[in-house]
Amino acid sequence: MTRIISILVGLFFAGALAWSLLWDTLGLAHDGLPHTVEKAFHEHPKPLALASDGWFGKFDRQQLQRGFQVYQEVCAACHSIKHVAFRDLADLGYHEAEVKAIAAKATINAKDPLTGELKDRPGLPSDRFPPVVYAGQGVPPDLSLITKARHGGAAYIYSLLIGYQAQPAKLLKEFPDAKTPEGLFYNPYFANLNLAMPAPLTSEGQVTYGDGTKATVDQMAQDVSAFLVWTAEPELEKRHQTGLWWLGFLLFATVLAYMSYRNIWAEKKGH
């Protein structure tokens, strides 16, 4: 009897799950999801080639430093990178004194070791970048892992940064009620086409690169996208090196095993 009841309960839950999935599918079909404004005008990210791409990819340190500069001067007012420590910047090619100077510019609220009270102090290399206190509505996303959290990764970030534009006349003609609301900005690379963040990169020379690279909007977008790949995967180069080492080892072991097989079974196959 108990077994029959268990089977009936299992069938009930399986039926409820199947009905839920069927109801959602019917709802999507009824809403006409493939014909919405988003589906019609949303664009896939533009191709972006970075030095870190591929099995043999390595970070371009100069580009990472330029990207960090763009982050500091343009993005840091709204977006934090709270999972990155100041000392990690040494991986970008900064010297110890430069890392200390960058950290000291930050204000860290931490416990006083003598009193236990929370006090503001200059940052240390061991500190992480402090979270941004944002005065506007909503909280802009932290960018530490953004290239892993968004489909398209760095290419999506790059496309979004250069994708701001006026709404196409075709969109307004086909969907008169889809005009971008006041206070939002049209960007075909964003999921619902309209986002609250205004274009952060607006003009050539918005930052002045120390290495002499021309700071076009496209270049700045590429550089900060490359930097955000590093914040999300600082161990990328080590992972690539480890993977190649293991592939070489497995290839060697395969050849050795095959040669052993031929040596051991050669005489027996001849009989």
N, C-alpha and C positions, 0 to 999 in steps of 0.2 A: 504493500500500500504506500509506504513511504517513497519507494522508488517511482511509482506512478505519479505521485504528487510532485516530486522533484522534476520529472520529465515535463509535466504540465506547466510548472512555473517557468522552466527554461524556455518552453515553446511560447509562453505568454510574453516574456521579455524579448525574445527574438522577433516575434511578430510586432511588438511595439517599436522596436528599433527599425525594422523594415518599413513600417508605416511612417515613421518620422522622416526617414530618408526620402520616401516617395512623396511625402507632403512638401518637403523642401524643394525637391526637383520640380514638382508641379507649380510651386510658387514662383520659382525662377522663370519657368516657361511662361507663366501668366504675366509676369512683370516685363517680359520682353527684354531680358538682360542683354542679348547680343546687339540690340538696337538702341541702347542708351547713348547719351552724349559721350560718356567716358569711353565706351567701346569704339565709338565712331571716330573720335579725335585724339584719344590717348596714343602717344608715340613710344616706341621702344627706345632704350638708351642708344646714343651714338657710339660707334666703336671707339675704344680708347686703348692705345698700346703703351704699356708702362714697362720699365726695365725689370720689374719684379714679376712679370708674367712668365708662364711656362715652367717646365721642369728645371731649367737652368737659370731661372730668374734671380737677379740680385738687385738690391735697392740702389738707386742712384742717390748718393748722399747729398750732393748739391741740390738736387730737386727736392729732397726731403727737407733740407734747411729752408729752401724757398717756400715750400708748402707750410712749414711751421711759422714762417714770417707772415704769410697770408692769414693763417689761423689767428695768430696773435693780434694782428692789426685790423682784421675785418670780422672774424667769426667769434672771437673770445668774449665779446661784449654780451653775447646771448647764449652761446653754446659752450658747455664744459667738456673736458676730457678727463673726467675724474678717475679713470682707471690707469692713468699714466703718471708715473713718478718723475720728478724733475731729473733725477739721476739717470733715467732712461734716455735722456737727450744725448748722453755720451755716445750712444749707438749711432746718432746722426752725424757724428764727427765734431761735436762741440768739446772743447777742452774743459778740464775741471773748473778752472776759474770762470769760464763762461757759464757753465751750469750753475755755479753758486750765484753768479750775478743775476741770472734769469730767475732762479728760485727766490732770491732776496726781494725781488720786485713784487712778489705775491704776498698777500696777507693771510696768514693761517690762524684760525681760531683753535687753540689747543690748550690742554691742561698745563698749568704751571707745575713743574715737578716739586716745587717747595710748598706751595699752598693748596694744590689740587683744584684751583679755580680755573675756569676757562678764560683765557686772555688772548688777545691778538698779538701776533709776533711775525717777523719776517720769515718767509719760507726757507726751508733747508732742502738740500738735494734729496734727502730721504723722504720728504713729503710728496704727496700726490697733488696734482693740480686741484685747487679748491673748486667746489661747485659754484656755478654762477648764480648770483641772486638777481632774478629777473623781475622787473617791476610791472611788465605788461600782463595781459591776460594769457592764461595757459603757460606751460613750461616748455620751452624749446628742448628738443631731445639732446641728450648727451651724445657726443660724436665719437667717443672712444671706440665703439664697436659698430659704427654705423655702416661701414662697407660690408660687414658680415650680416647685418640685420636687414638690409634692403636688397631685394632682388635686382641683380645687375651690378651690385657692388660699386666699385670705383667709377665704372662707366655711367651708372645712374647718377651718382653725385656730380660728376662732370657735366652730364647732360642737363641736369636740373639747374646748375649754376649758370649755364649759358642759354637756357631755354626760355627765359622770360620774354614775352611778346604780347602784342595786342591780340584780342580774340579775332580769329578768322571771320571774314564776312560770311563765308559759307556756313559756319556754325550758327551765327545769329539768324541767318536766313532759314535754316532748317529747324532750328530750335530757338524761337524768339524769346522764350522764357528762361533760357540758359545763360543770360548775361551775367558776367562776373559780378558778384555782390560788392557793394562799397566796402573798402577796407581789405579786400582780397586781391590776389594777383594771378593772372592767367599764366599757366605753364603746362604745356602739353605732356611733359614728362612726369608730372605729378599724378597720383592715382585718380583724383577727382577733378583734375585740371585747374583747380583754384586753391591757392594756399595763402596763409596769413603772412608768411615771411616775404618782405620785399626783396628785390634783387640785391644781393650783397656785393656783387662785383659789377660796377656800373661804368667804369671808364678806364682807359689805358693809363698806366702810371699811378694807379691807386696806391700801390706800394712801390718802394724803390729797392730793387734787389741789389745786394752788395756785390754779387758776382758779375754785374753788368748785363744780365739777361733782360731783354725787353719785356716789361710787365704788361702784356696785352691781357684782355679779359680771358681769352682762351688759354693763355699760358698760366695765368693765376689759377684758373679752374683746374687745369691739369695738375699743377703742383700741389694744391691743397688736397686733391683727390688722392694723389700718390702718398702724401703725408698720412691721410686717414687710413690707407691700406696698412701703413706701418703701425699706427696706433692699435689697429685691430689684430695684426699679426706680426708683432715685433720679432718673433722667432722664425719667420718665414724662411730666411736664408739657411738657418741651422736645420730646419725641417727638410729643405731641398737637399742639403748636403748629406743628411742622414739617409734619406730615401735613395739617393744615388749610390751611397756606400753599400746599402743593403742589396740593391739591384745588382751591383758588381759582385758582391759576395755570393748571391744566389746563382748568378750566371757561372761563376767559377765552380761552385759546388755541383751544379748540373753537369758541366763538362767533366769534372772529376768523377762523378758517379757514372757517367756514360762510359768513360775510359775504363773504369774498374769493372763495369759490367762486361765490356768487350773482352777484357783480359781474363776474367774469371770463367766466362762461358764459351770462349772461343774454342777450346779443345773439346768440350763436351758436345758442342753443336756439330763438330766434325765427325763424331762417331755415328 
